[in-house]
Amino acid sequence: MVIGYTSDTFKELREFISSTKIRKHKGFFKETITEKSTASCANNEQCQFNHSVLSHTLAETLLCDKSPVNIKGVNTMSELNVRELKGIDIASRFTIKKENDIWLVPSSSGKSGRYEVSLEPQKCTCPDFEIRRQKCKHIFAVEFVFEQSFLKDIKDKTQITKIVPKRKTYKQIWSAYNKAQRTEKAEFQILLTELCNGIGEPAQWKGRPRLPLEDMLFACVFKVYSTFSLRRFNTDLEEAKAKGFITSTPNHASIARSFADEKVTAYLKMMIEESSLPLSEIEKSFAIDASGLSMSQGFTWLHAKFTEPRLIEKRDWLKIHICTGTLTNIVTAVEVTEKYEHDSNQFETLVKDTVQNFQMEEVSADKAYLSRRNLQTVINSDAIPYIAWKSNSKISDKNGSHLWNKLFHYYALNQDKFLEHYHKRSNVETTFSMIKAKFGANLRSKTRTAQTNEALSKILAHNICVLIQSMCELDIKPEFWQ
């Protein structure tokens, strides 16, 4: 039983419902209207009563059971008698008030004031009830009002309010951010010099003396950071030499040859790995994804992939696969491949490279990386995989599917918890956005080796910028080659 309503109330409601059931037995009311078409309703006697007593819209709806219009909650004319119709009309046009147990119903003609109606027992002070001692239109009006108010109260009390969780936001530490931005260029050169000095100079047995490898690596990465052309970048190099960051000022042609050197690729990867180590105690959760860098200035990877796929075939691209920390967006591992290389093939390499230096607790990735092999790779690294399941994913009966089935059951039974971890994957999209917004989404080099080294230089420059931000926010002090 609903709190606030007595048994008498429910009794009254049951009586009302029973009074509005379909009358099928013969001779119940002489006024009962037989079924007729809309056209025939125009000339019959009841339709004349319709237009003379009731409003046109209400009467057309109620008296014509063929009418396409129907009022919600009101039966058709074949189910009602005339007094019920008049009662509904009164309830819809007038305000019916209740004082104690008496309902005050206005007269439909406006001449007799108000009639007093009681539902238990059913009484009314109108002449019709005094003569017939049966339900009059005023009692029907009160029953209709009572039903509507009762159902409204029930709906209000049983309505379940859906609580929308508040979106989690992260407040910017503006003092640290401002400090990092003001000192970034100076700190960038200091950190880059420390990274380059740890490489060492390879032995040279013959030939013309080379420019120092540390200087060439410094010039390549600093050039990408500046976003200038090789020739306009010369002023920055001279300033770096004056401050003691490099021992010589390489010519623009020498820097271009360094970009095209295959040996530089291994050094850049080594420096990327080393630049992530100062945050090894902070990052525990990682995300993996891939994106493209174009050789053209005309469009972006996202536009070509999702809007005009034909552009991928017309232009040349490099695909960058990265593993990034979800807290600071530091890149812990990177692979550069051709544009058609599948994302899933690089997953194992990225995870294993990251595990060598970080304590991995969880990895999130999109459904392109979903495979039994990748799931097993994460489990072998003592971490939990949060890789999106496809719409057609299901339990498998194949041998070696125990882990697949176990993780699928976990996803099916704990979707909210799973998605809470999976959505950390958006941080890898943020990392790509940071790199492309700051250092450009296109590659200027012409040869494939030079393009690969330019892409790796963008990743390294990004890592150094992340370290500078972490120095201001997390108060870390990077030390390399320990």
Buried (B, 14 or more C-beta within 10 A) or exposed (E): EEEEBEEEBEEBBEEBEEBBEEBEEEEEEEBBBEEBEEEEBEEBEBBEBBEEEBEEEBBBBBBBBEBEEEEEEBBBBBBBBBBBBBBBBBBBEBEBEBEEEBBBBBBBEEEEEBBBBBBEEBBBBBEBBEEEEEBBBBBBBBBBBBBEEBEEEEEEEEEEEEEEEEEEEEEEBEEBEEBBEEBBEEBBBBBBBBBBBBBEEEEEEEEEEEBBBBBBBBBBBBBBBBEBEBEEBBEBBEEBBEEEBBEEBBBBEBBBBBBBBEEBBEBBBEBBBBBBBBBBEBBBBBBBBBBBBBBBEEBBBEEBBEEEEEBBEEBBBBBBBBBBBBBBBBBBBBBBBEBEBEBBBBBBBBBBBBBEBBEBBBBBBBEBBBBBEBBBBBBEBEBBBBBBBEEEBEEEEEEEEEEBBEBBEEBEEEEEEBEEBBEBBEBBBEBBEBBBEEBBBBBBBEEBBBBBBBBBBBBBBBBBBBBBBBBBBBEBEBEBEE
